[in-house]
Amino acid sequence: MAKKSAIENNKKKAKLVKAYAGRRERLKAKAKDQSLSIEEQFEARLKLAELPRNSAKIRIRNRCEISGRPRAFYRKLKMSRIALRELGSRGLIPGLVKSSW
């Protein structure tokens, strides 16, 4: 099990990303818009830099829904390899058969 604080920090980041998503998208579009003057583009970049760092989507860490483990994460299943193996052994994942010999 991962540290509870790490899991909670990740949840806070996800919340911030959701709150600032629209504003961040508009500022990015302004900063990349070639039809605007260089000063306007630079101003948009400065405003973008003023936003909280944790509101960037890249700061969210993929974590297992069951254990909170950050590594060996399967995106499609939203769980780690260890949790997948455990649930597969119990027969709780339809279509997954864990081999043993």
Phi and psi restraints in degrees (range 20) as a CNS / XPLOR table:
assign (resid 1 and name C) (resid 2 and name N)
       (resid 2 and name CA) (resid 2 and name C) 1.0 -75.0 20.0 2
assign (resid 2 and name N) (resid 2 and name CA)
       (resid 2 and name C) (resid 3 and name N) 1.0 163.6 20.0 2
assign (resid 2 and name C) (resid 3 and name N)
       (resid 3 and name CA) (resid 3 and name C) 1.0 -62.0 20.0 2
assign (resid 3 and name N) (resid 3 and name CA)
       (resid 3 and name C) (resid 4 and name N) 1.0 136.6 20.0 2
assign (resid 3 and name C) (resid 4 and name N)
       (resid 4 and name CA) (resid 4 and name C) 1.0 -60.8 20.0 2
assign (resid 4 and name N) (resid 4 and name CA)
       (resid 4 and name C) (resid 5 and name N) 1.0 -37.4 20.0 2
assign (resid 4 and name C) (resid 5 and name N)
       (resid 5 and name CA) (resid 5 and name C) 1.0 -64.5 20.0 2
assign (resid 5 and name N) (resid 5 and name CA)
       (resid 5 and name C) (resid 6 and name N) 1.0 -37.8 20.0 2
assign (resid 5 and name C) (resid 6 and name N)
       (resid 6 and name CA) (resid 6 and name C) 1.0 -65.7 20.0 2
assign (resid 6 and name N) (resid 6 and name CA)
       (resid 6 and name C) (resid 7 and name N) 1.0 -40.1 20.0 2
assign (resid 6 and name C) (resid 7 and name N)
       (resid 7 and name CA) (resid 7 and name C) 1.0 -65.3 20.0 2
assign (resid 7 and name N) (resid 7 and name CA)
       (resid 7 and name C) (resid 8 and name N) 1.0 -44.0 20.0 2
assign (resid 7 and name C) (resid 8 and name N)
       (resid 8 and name CA) (resid 8 and name C) 1.0 -66.7 20.0 2
assign (resid 8 and name N) (resid 8 and name CA)
       (resid 8 and name C) (resid 9 and name N) 1.0 -39.5 20.0 2
assign (resid 8 and name C) (resid 9 and name N)
       (resid 9 and name CA) (resid 9 and name C) 1.0 -60.9 20.0 2
assign (resid 9 and name N) (resid 9 and name CA)
       (resid 9 and name C) (resid 10 and name N) 1.0 -39.4 20.0 2
assign (resid 9 and name C) (resid 10 and name N)
       (resid 10 and name CA) (resid 10 and name C) 1.0 -65.4 20.0 2
assign (resid 10 and name N) (resid 10 and name CA)
       (resid 10 and name C) (resid 11 and name N) 1.0 -37.6 20.0 2
assign (resid 10 and name C) (resid 11 and name N)
       (resid 11 and name CA) (resid 11 and name C) 1.0 -65.8 20.0 2
assign (resid 11 and name N) (resid 11 and name CA)
       (resid 11 and name C) (resid 12 and name N) 1.0 -39.7 20.0 2
assign (resid 11 and name C) (resid 12 and name N)
       (resid 12 and name CA) (resid 12 and name C) 1.0 -62.2 20.0 2
assign (resid 12 and name N) (resid 12 and name CA)
       (resid 12 and name C) (resid 13 and name N) 1.0 -42.0 20.0 2
assign (resid 12 and name C) (resid 13 and name N)
       (resid 13 and name CA) (resid 13 and name C) 1.0 -62.6 20.0 2
assign (resid 13 and name N) (resid 13 and name CA)
       (resid 13 and name C) (resid 14 and name N) 1.0 -42.6 20.0 2
assign (resid 13 and name C) (resid 14 and name N)
       (resid 14 and name CA) (resid 14 and name C) 1.0 -62.5 20.0 2
assign (resid 14 and name N) (resid 14 and name CA)
       (resid 14 and name C) (resid 15 and name N) 1.0 -38.0 20.0 2
assign (resid 14 and name C) (resid 15 and name N)
       (resid 15 and name CA) (resid 15 and name C) 1.0 -65.3 20.0 2
assign (resid 15 and name N) (resid 15 and name CA)
       (resid 15 and name C) (resid 16 and name N) 1.0 -43.4 20.0 2
assign (resid 15 and name C) (resid 16 and name N)
       (resid 16 and name CA) (resid 16 and name C) 1.0 -64.0 20.0 2
assign (resid 16 and name N) (resid 16 and name CA)
       (resid 16 and name C) (resid 17 and name N) 1.0 -41.2 20.0 2
assign (resid 16 and name C) (resid 17 and name N)
       (resid 17 and name CA) (resid 17 and name C) 1.0 -59.7 20.0 2
assign (resid 17 and name N) (resid 17 and name CA)
       (resid 17 and name C) (resid 18 and name N) 1.0 -43.6 20.0 2
assign (resid 17 and name C) (resid 18 and name N)
       (resid 18 and name CA) (resid 18 and name C) 1.0 -64.9 20.0 2
assign (resid 18 and name N) (resid 18 and name CA)
       (resid 18 and name C) (resid 19 and name N) 1.0 -39.4 20.0 2
assign (resid 18 and name C) (resid 19 and name N)
       (resid 19 and name CA) (resid 19 and name C) 1.0 -68.8 20.0 2
assign (resid 19 and name N) (resid 19 and name CA)
       (resid 19 and name C) (resid 20 and name N) 1.0 -37.9 20.0 2
assign (resid 19 and name C) (resid 20 and name N)
       (resid 20 and name CA) (resid 20 and name C) 1.0 -101.1 20.0 2
assign (resid 20 and name N) (resid 20 and name CA)
       (resid 20 and name C) (resid 21 and name N) 1.0 4.6 20.0 2
assign (resid 20 and name C) (resid 21 and name N)
       (resid 21 and name CA) (resid 21 and name C) 1.0 -58.3 20.0 2
assign (resid 21 and name N) (resid 21 and name CA)
       (resid 21 and name C) (resid 22 and name N) 1.0 -48.5 20.0 2
assign (resid 21 and name C) (resid 22 and name N)
       (resid 22 and name CA) (resid 22 and name C) 1.0 -63.9 20.0 2
assign (resid 22 and name N) (resid 22 and name CA)
       (resid 22 and name C) (resid 23 and name N) 1.0 -47.1 20.0 2
assign (resid 22 and name C) (resid 23 and name N)
       (resid 23 and name CA) (resid 23 and name C) 1.0 -62.4 20.0 2
assign (resid 23 and name N) (resid 23 and name CA)
       (resid 23 and name C) (resid 24 and name N) 1.0 -44.4 20.0 2
assign (resid 23 and name C) (resid 24 and name N)
       (resid 24 and name CA) (resid 24 and name C) 1.0 -62.9 20.0 2
assign (resid 24 and name N) (resid 24 and name CA)
       (resid 24 and name C) (resid 25 and name N) 1.0 -41.4 20.0 2
assign (resid 24 and name C) (resid 25 and name N)
       (resid 25 and name CA) (resid 25 and name C) 1.0 -64.5 20.0 2
assign (resid 25 and name N) (resid 25 and name CA)
       (resid 25 and name C) (resid 26 and name N) 1.0 -43.7 20.0 2
assign (resid 25 and name C) (resid 26 and name N)
       (resid 26 and name CA) (resid 26 and name C) 1.0 -62.5 20.0 2
assign (resid 26 and name N) (resid 26 and name CA)
       (resid 26 and name C) (resid 27 and name N) 1.0 -44.1 20.0 2
assign (resid 26 and name C) (resid 27 and name N)
       (resid 27 and name CA) (resid 27 and name C) 1.0 -66.2 20.0 2
assign (resid 27 and name N) (resid 27 and name CA)
       (resid 27 and name C) (resid 28 and name N) 1.0 -37.9 20.0 2
assign (resid 27 and name C) (resid 28 and name N)
       (resid 28 and name CA) (resid 28 and name C) 1.0 -64.2 20.0 2
assign (resid 28 and name N) (resid 28 and name CA)
       (resid 28 and name C) (resid 29 and name N) 1.0 -41.4 20.0 2
assign (resid 28 and name C) (resid 29 and name N)
       (resid 29 and name CA) (resid 29 and name C) 1.0 -63.3 20.0 2
assign (resid 29 and name N) (resid 29 and name CA)
       (resid 29 and name C) (resid 30 and name N) 1.0 -41.5 20.0 2
assign (resid 29 and name C) (resid 30 and name N)
       (resid 30 and name CA) (resid 30 and name C) 1.0 -63.9 20.0 2
assign (resid 30 and name N) (resid 30 and name CA)
       (resid 30 and name C) (resid 31 and name N) 1.0 -43.0 20.0 2
assign (resid 30 and name C) (resid 31 and name N)
       (resid 31 and name CA) (resid 31 and name C) 1.0 -65.4 20.0 2
assign (resid 31 and name N) (resid 31 and name CA)
       (resid 31 and name C) (resid 32 and name N) 1.0 -31.1 20.0 2
assign (resid 31 and name C) (resid 32 and name N)
       (resid 32 and name CA) (resid 32 and name C) 1.0 -91.1 20.0 2
assign (resid 32 and name N) (resid 32 and name CA)
       (resid 32 and name C) (resid 33 and name N) 1.0 -12.2 20.0 2
assign (resid 32 and name C) (resid 33 and name N)
       (resid 33 and name CA) (resid 33 and name C) 1.0 -69.9 20.0 2
assign (resid 33 and name N) (resid 33 and name CA)
       (resid 33 and name C) (resid 34 and name N) 1.0 114.3 20.0 2
assign (resid 33 and name C) (resid 34 and name N)
       (resid 34 and name CA) (resid 34 and name C) 1.0 -74.7 20.0 2
assign (resid 34 and name N) (resid 34 and name CA)
       (resid 34 and name C) (resid 35 and name N) 1.0 -19.7 20.0 2
assign (resid 34 and name C) (resid 35 and name N)
       (resid 35 and name CA) (resid 35 and name C) 1.0 -74.5 20.0 2
assign (resid 35 and name N) (resid 35 and name CA)
       (resid 35 and name C) (resid 36 and name N) 1.0 -21.1 20.0 2
assign (resid 35 and name C) (resid 36 and name N)
       (resid 36 and name CA) (resid 36 and name C) 1.0 -79.6 20.0 2
assign (resid 36 and name N) (resid 36 and name CA)
       (resid 36 and name C) (resid 37 and name N) 1.0 160.3 20.0 2
assign (resid 36 and name C) (resid 37 and name N)
       (resid 37 and name CA) (resid 37 and name C) 1.0 -71.3 20.0 2
assign (resid 37 and name N) (resid 37 and name CA)
       (resid 37 and name C) (resid 38 and name N) 1.0 162.7 20.0 2
assign (resid 37 and name C) (resid 38 and name N)
       (resid 38 and name CA) (resid 38 and name C) 1.0 -63.5 20.0 2
assign (resid 38 and name N) (resid 38 and name CA)
       (resid 38 and name C) (resid 39 and name N) 1.0 -36.2 20.0 2
assign (resid 38 and name C) (resid 39 and name N)
       (resid 39 and name CA) (resid 39 and name C) 1.0 -63.6 20.0 2
assign (resid 39 and name N) (resid 39 and name CA)
       (resid 39 and name C) (resid 40 and name N) 1.0 -41.8 20.0 2
assign (resid 39 and name C) (resid 40 and name N)
       (resid 40 and name CA) (resid 40 and name C) 1.0 -66.6 20.0 2
assign (resid 40 and name N) (resid 40 and name CA)
       (resid 40 and name C) (resid 41 and name N) 1.0 -40.2 20.0 2
assign (resid 40 and name C) (resid 41 and name N)
       (resid 41 and name CA) (resid 41 and name C) 1.0 -64.2 20.0 2
assign (resid 41 and name N) (resid 41 and name CA)
       (resid 41 and name C) (resid 42 and name N) 1.0 -42.4 20.0 2
assign (resid 41 and name C) (resid 42 and name N)
       (resid 42 and name CA) (resid 42 and name C) 1.0 -65.6 20.0 2
assign (resid 42 and name N) (resid 42 and name CA)
       (resid 42 and name C) (resid 43 and name N) 1.0 -39.4 20.0 2
assign (resid 42 and name C) (resid 43 and name N)
       (resid 43 and name CA) (resid 43 and name C) 1.0 -62.3 20.0 2
assign (resid 43 and name N) (resid 43 and name CA)
       (resid 43 and name C) (resid 44 and name N) 1.0 -40.8 20.0 2
assign (resid 43 and name C) (resid 44 and name N)
       (resid 44 and name CA) (resid 44 and name C) 1.0 -63.9 20.0 2
assign (resid 44 and name N) (resid 44 and name CA)
       (resid 44 and name C) (resid 45 and name N) 1.0 -38.3 20.0 2
assign (resid 44 and name C) (resid 45 and name N)
       (resid 45 and name CA) (resid 45 and name C) 1.0 -67.2 20.0 2
assign (resid 45 and name N) (resid 45 and name CA)
       (resid 45 and name C) (resid 46 and name N) 1.0 -37.9 20.0 2
assign (resid 45 and name C) (resid 46 and name N)
       (resid 46 and name CA) (resid 46 and name C) 1.0 -64.6 20.0 2
assign (resid 46 and name N) (resid 46 and name CA)
       (resid 46 and name C) (resid 47 and name N) 1.0 -42.8 20.0 2
assign (resid 46 and name C) (resid 47 and name N)
       (resid 47 and name CA) (resid 47 and name C) 1.0 -64.7 20.0 2
assign (resid 47 and name N) (resid 47 and name CA)
       (resid 47 and name C) (resid 48 and name N) 1.0 -36.8 20.0 2
assign (resid 47 and name C) (resid 48 and name N)
       (resid 48 and name CA) (resid 48 and name C) 1.0 -63.9 20.0 2
assign (resid 48 and name N) (resid 48 and name CA)
       (resid 48 and name C) (resid 49 and name N) 1.0 -38.2 20.0 2
assign (resid 48 and name C) (resid 49 and name N)
       (resid 49 and name CA) (resid 49 and name C) 1.0 -70.4 20.0 2
assign (resid 49 and name N) (resid 49 and name CA)
       (resid 49 and name C) (resid 50 and name N) 1.0 -23.4 20.0 2
assign (resid 49 and name C) (resid 50 and name N)
       (resid 50 and name CA) (resid 50 and name C) 1.0 -76.0 20.0 2
assign (resid 50 and name N) (resid 50 and name CA)
       (resid 50 and name C) (resid 51 and name N) 1.0 -20.7 20.0 2
assign (resid 50 and name C) (resid 51 and name N)
       (resid 51 and name CA) (resid 51 and name C) 1.0 -65.4 20.0 2
assign (resid 51 and name N) (resid 51 and name CA)
       (resid 51 and name C) (resid 52 and name N) 1.0 153.8 20.0 2
assign (resid 51 and name C) (resid 52 and name N)
       (resid 52 and name CA) (resid 52 and name C) 1.0 -60.2 20.0 2
assign (resid 52 and name N) (resid 52 and name CA)
       (resid 52 and name C) (resid 53 and name N) 1.0 140.3 20.0 2
assign (resid 52 and name C) (resid 53 and name N)
       (resid 53 and name CA) (resid 53 and name C) 1.0 -61.3 20.0 2
assign (resid 53 and name N) (resid 53 and name CA)
       (resid 53 and name C) (resid 54 and name N) 1.0 -37.6 20.0 2
assign (resid 53 and name C) (resid 54 and name N)
       (resid 54 and name CA) (resid 54 and name C) 1.0 -72.7 20.0 2
assign (resid 54 and name N) (resid 54 and name CA)
       (resid 54 and name C) (resid 55 and name N) 1.0 -0.8 20.0 2
assign (resid 54 and name C) (resid 55 and name N)
       (resid 55 and name CA) (resid 55 and name C) 1.0 -88.5 20.0 2
assign (resid 55 and name N) (resid 55 and name CA)
       (resid 55 and name C) (resid 56 and name N) 1.0 0.8 20.0 2
assign (resid 55 and name C) (resid 56 and name N)
       (resid 56 and name CA) (resid 56 and name C) 1.0 -82.7 20.0 2
assign (resid 56 and name N) (resid 56 and name CA)
       (resid 56 and name C) (resid 57 and name N) 1.0 136.4 20.0 2
assign (resid 56 and name C) (resid 57 and name N)
       (resid 57 and name CA) (resid 57 and name C) 1.0 -60.8 20.0 2
assign (resid 57 and name N) (resid 57 and name CA)
       (resid 57 and name C) (resid 58 and name N) 1.0 -31.4 20.0 2
assign (resid 57 and name C) (resid 58 and name N)
       (resid 58 and name CA) (resid 58 and name C) 1.0 -66.9 20.0 2
assign (resid 58 and name N) (resid 58 and name CA)
       (resid 58 and name C) (resid 59 and name N) 1.0 -18.8 20.0 2
assign (resid 58 and name C) (resid 59 and name N)
       (resid 59 and name CA) (resid 59 and name C) 1.0 -79.3 20.0 2
assign (resid 59 and name N) (resid 59 and name CA)
       (resid 59 and name C) (resid 60 and name N) 1.0 -12.8 20.0 2
assign (resid 59 and name C) (resid 60 and name N)
       (resid 60 and name CA) (resid 60 and name C) 1.0 -76.8 20.0 2
assign (resid 60 and name N) (resid 60 and name CA)
       (resid 60 and name C) (resid 61 and name N) 1.0 133.3 20.0 2
assign (resid 60 and name C) (resid 61 and name N)
       (resid 61 and name CA) (resid 61 and name C) 1.0 -100.1 20.0 2
assign (resid 61 and name N) (resid 61 and name CA)
       (resid 61 and name C) (resid 62 and name N) 1.0 131.9 20.0 2
assign (resid 61 and name C) (resid 62 and name N)
       (resid 62 and name CA) (resid 62 and name C) 1.0 -68.8 20.0 2
assign (resid 62 and name N) (resid 62 and name CA)
       (resid 62 and name C) (resid 63 and name N) 1.0 124.0 20.0 2
assign (resid 62 and name C) (resid 63 and name N)
       (resid 63 and name CA) (resid 63 and name C) 1.0 -130.0 20.0 2
assign (resid 63 and name N) (resid 63 and name CA)
       (resid 63 and name C) (resid 64 and name N) 1.0 151.1 20.0 2
assign (resid 63 and name C) (resid 64 and name N)
       (resid 64 and name CA) (resid 64 and name C) 1.0 -63.5 20.0 2
assign (resid 64 and name N) (resid 64 and name CA)
       (resid 64 and name C) (resid 65 and name N) 1.0 134.3 20.0 2
assign (resid 64 and name C) (resid 65 and name N)
       (resid 65 and name CA) (resid 65 and name C) 1.0 -67.1 20.0 2
assign (resid 65 and name N) (resid 65 and name CA)
       (resid 65 and name C) (resid 66 and name N) 1.0 -27.5 20.0 2
assign (resid 65 and name C) (resid 66 and name N)
       (resid 66 and name CA) (resid 66 and name C) 1.0 -89.9 20.0 2
assign (resid 66 and name N) (resid 66 and name CA)
       (resid 66 and name C) (resid 67 and name N) 1.0 -52.4 20.0 2
assign (resid 66 and name C) (resid 67 and name N)
       (resid 67 and name CA) (resid 67 and name C) 1.0 -105.1 20.0 2
assign (resid 67 and name N) (resid 67 and name CA)
       (resid 67 and name C) (resid 68 and name N) 1.0 -18.4 20.0 2
assign (resid 67 and name C) (resid 68 and name N)
       (resid 68 and name CA) (resid 68 and name C) 1.0 84.7 20.0 2
assign (resid 68 and name N) (resid 68 and name CA)
       (resid 68 and name C) (resid 69 and name N) 1.0 4.7 20.0 2
assign (resid 68 and name C) (resid 69 and name N)
       (resid 69 and name CA) (resid 69 and name C) 1.0 -64.2 20.0 2
assign (resid 69 and name N) (resid 69 and name CA)
       (resid 69 and name C) (resid 70 and name N) 1.0 130.1 20.0 2
assign (resid 69 and name C) (resid 70 and name N)
       (resid 70 and name CA) (resid 70 and name C) 1.0 -86.2 20.0 2
assign (resid 70 and name N) (resid 70 and name CA)
       (resid 70 and name C) (resid 71 and name N) 1.0 -16.8 20.0 2
assign (resid 70 and name C) (resid 71 and name N)
       (resid 71 and name CA) (resid 71 and name C) 1.0 -107.6 20.0 2
assign (resid 71 and name N) (resid 71 and name CA)
       (resid 71 and name C) (resid 72 and name N) 1.0 163.8 20.0 2
assign (resid 71 and name C) (resid 72 and name N)
       (resid 72 and name CA) (resid 72 and name C) 1.0 53.9 20.0 2
assign (resid 72 and name N) (resid 72 and name CA)
       (resid 72 and name C) (resid 73 and name N) 1.0 50.8 20.0 2
assign (resid 72 and name C) (resid 73 and name N)
       (resid 73 and name CA) (resid 73 and name C) 1.0 -98.4 20.0 2
assign (resid 73 and name N) (resid 73 and name CA)
       (resid 73 and name C) (resid 74 and name N) 1.0 128.1 20.0 2
assign (resid 73 and name C) (resid 74 and name N)
       (resid 74 and name CA) (resid 74 and name C) 1.0 -96.0 20.0 2
assign (resid 74 and name N) (resid 74 and name CA)
       (resid 74 and name C) (resid 75 and name N) 1.0 114.8 20.0 2
assign (resid 74 and name C) (resid 75 and name N)
       (resid 75 and name CA) (resid 75 and name C) 1.0 -61.9 20.0 2
assign (resid 75 and name N) (resid 75 and name CA)
       (resid 75 and name C) (resid 76 and name N) 1.0 -43.2 20.0 2
assign (resid 75 and name C) (resid 76 and name N)
       (resid 76 and name CA) (resid 76 and name C) 1.0 -60.8 20.0 2
assign (resid 76 and name N) (resid 76 and name CA)
       (resid 76 and name C) (resid 77 and name N) 1.0 -36.5 20.0 2
assign (resid 76 and name C) (resid 77 and name N)
       (resid 77 and name CA) (resid 77 and name C) 1.0 -99.9 20.0 2
assign (resid 77 and name N) (resid 77 and name CA)
       (resid 77 and name C) (resid 78 and name N) 1.0 -12.6 20.0 2
assign (resid 77 and name C) (resid 78 and name N)
       (resid 78 and name CA) (resid 78 and name C) 1.0 56.7 20.0 2
assign (resid 78 and name N) (resid 78 and name CA)
       (resid 78 and name C) (resid 79 and name N) 1.0 41.2 20.0 2
assign (resid 78 and name C) (resid 79 and name N)
       (resid 79 and name CA) (resid 79 and name C) 1.0 -150.0 20.0 2
assign (resid 79 and name N) (resid 79 and name CA)
       (resid 79 and name C) (resid 80 and name N) 1.0 163.5 20.0 2
assign (resid 79 and name C) (resid 80 and name N)
       (resid 80 and name CA) (resid 80 and name C) 1.0 -82.8 20.0 2
assign (resid 80 and name N) (resid 80 and name CA)
       (resid 80 and name C) (resid 81 and name N) 1.0 167.4 20.0 2
assign (resid 80 and name C) (resid 81 and name N)
       (resid 81 and name CA) (resid 81 and name C) 1.0 -64.0 20.0 2
assign (resid 81 and name N) (resid 81 and name CA)
       (resid 81 and name C) (resid 82 and name N) 1.0 -32.4 20.0 2
assign (resid 81 and name C) (resid 82 and name N)
       (resid 82 and name CA) (resid 82 and name C) 1.0 -70.4 20.0 2
assign (resid 82 and name N) (resid 82 and name CA)
       (resid 82 and name C) (resid 83 and name N) 1.0 -45.0 20.0 2
assign (resid 82 and name C) (resid 83 and name N)
       (resid 83 and name CA) (resid 83 and name C) 1.0 -65.2 20.0 2
assign (resid 83 and name N) (resid 83 and name CA)
       (resid 83 and name C) (resid 84 and name N) 1.0 -38.4 20.0 2
assign (resid 83 and name C) (resid 84 and name N)
       (resid 84 and name CA) (resid 84 and name C) 1.0 -62.1 20.0 2
assign (resid 84 and name N) (resid 84 and name CA)
       (resid 84 and name C) (resid 85 and name N) 1.0 -44.4 20.0 2
assign (resid 84 and name C) (resid 85 and name N)
       (resid 85 and name CA) (resid 85 and name C) 1.0 -64.4 20.0 2
assign (resid 85 and name N) (resid 85 and name CA)
       (resid 85 and name C) (resid 86 and name N) 1.0 -41.8 20.0 2
assign (resid 85 and name C) (resid 86 and name N)
       (resid 86 and name CA) (resid 86 and name C) 1.0 -63.2 20.0 2
assign (resid 86 and name N) (resid 86 and name CA)
       (resid 86 and name C) (resid 87 and name N) 1.0 -48.3 20.0 2
assign (resid 86 and name C) (resid 87 and name N)
       (resid 87 and name CA) (resid 87 and name C) 1.0 -67.9 20.0 2
assign (resid 87 and name N) (resid 87 and name CA)
       (resid 87 and name C) (resid 88 and name N) 1.0 -34.6 20.0 2
assign (resid 87 and name C) (resid 88 and name N)
       (resid 88 and name CA) (resid 88 and name C) 1.0 -65.1 20.0 2
assign (resid 88 and name N) (resid 88 and name CA)
       (resid 88 and name C) (resid 89 and name N) 1.0 -38.2 20.0 2
assign (resid 88 and name C) (resid 89 and name N)
       (resid 89 and name CA) (resid 89 and name C) 1.0 -66.1 20.0 2
assign (resid 89 and name N) (resid 89 and name CA)
       (resid 89 and name C) (resid 90 and name N) 1.0 -34.3 20.0 2
assign (resid 89 and name C) (resid 90 and name N)
       (resid 90 and name CA) (resid 90 and name C) 1.0 -80.8 20.0 2
assign (resid 90 and name N) (resid 90 and name CA)
       (resid 90 and name C) (resid 91 and name N) 1.0 -11.1 20.0 2
assign (resid 90 and name C) (resid 91 and name N)
       (resid 91 and name CA) (resid 91 and name C) 1.0 79.5 20.0 2
assign (resid 91 and name N) (resid 91 and name CA)
       (resid 91 and name C) (resid 92 and name N) 1.0 26.4 20.0 2
assign (resid 91 and name C) (resid 92 and name N)
       (resid 92 and name CA) (resid 92 and name C) 1.0 -92.0 20.0 2
assign (resid 92 and name N) (resid 92 and name CA)
       (resid 92 and name C) (resid 93 and name N) 1.0 -7.0 20.0 2
assign (resid 92 and name C) (resid 93 and name N)
       (resid 93 and name CA) (resid 93 and name C) 1.0 -108.7 20.0 2
assign (resid 93 and name N) (resid 93 and name CA)
       (resid 93 and name C) (resid 94 and name N) 1.0 113.8 20.0 2
assign (resid 93 and name C) (resid 94 and name N)
       (resid 94 and name CA) (resid 94 and name C) 1.0 -64.5 20.0 2
assign (resid 94 and name N) (resid 94 and name CA)
       (resid 94 and name C) (resid 95 and name N) 1.0 134.9 20.0 2
assign (resid 94 and name C) (resid 95 and name N)
       (resid 95 and name CA) (resid 95 and name C) 1.0 86.5 20.0 2
assign (resid 95 and name N) (resid 95 and name CA)
       (resid 95 and name C) (resid 96 and name N) 1.0 -6.4 20.0 2
assign (resid 95 and name C) (resid 96 and name N)
       (resid 96 and name CA) (resid 96 and name C) 1.0 -104.4 20.0 2
assign (resid 96 and name N) (resid 96 and name CA)
       (resid 96 and name C) (resid 97 and name N) 1.0 124.1 20.0 2
assign (resid 96 and name C) (resid 97 and name N)
       (resid 97 and name CA) (resid 97 and name C) 1.0 -121.4 20.0 2
assign (resid 97 and name N) (resid 97 and name CA)
       (resid 97 and name C) (resid 98 and name N) 1.0 118.1 20.0 2
assign (resid 97 and name C) (resid 98 and name N)
       (resid 98 and name CA) (resid 98 and name C) 1.0 -83.7 20.0 2
assign (resid 98 and name N) (resid 98 and name CA)
       (resid 98 and name C) (resid 99 and name N) 1.0 125.0 20.0 2
assign (resid 98 and name C) (resid 99 and name N)
       (resid 99 and name CA) (resid 99 and name C) 1.0 -81.1 20.0 2
assign (resid 99 and name N) (resid 99 and name CA)
       (resid 99 and name C) (resid 100 and name N) 1.0 147.0 20.0 2
assign (resid 99 and name C) (resid 100 and name N)
       (resid 100 and name CA) (resid 100 and name C) 1.0 -149.9 20.0 2
assign (resid 100 and name N) (resid 100 and name CA)
       (resid 100 and name C) (resid 101 and name N) 1.0 139.6 20.0 2
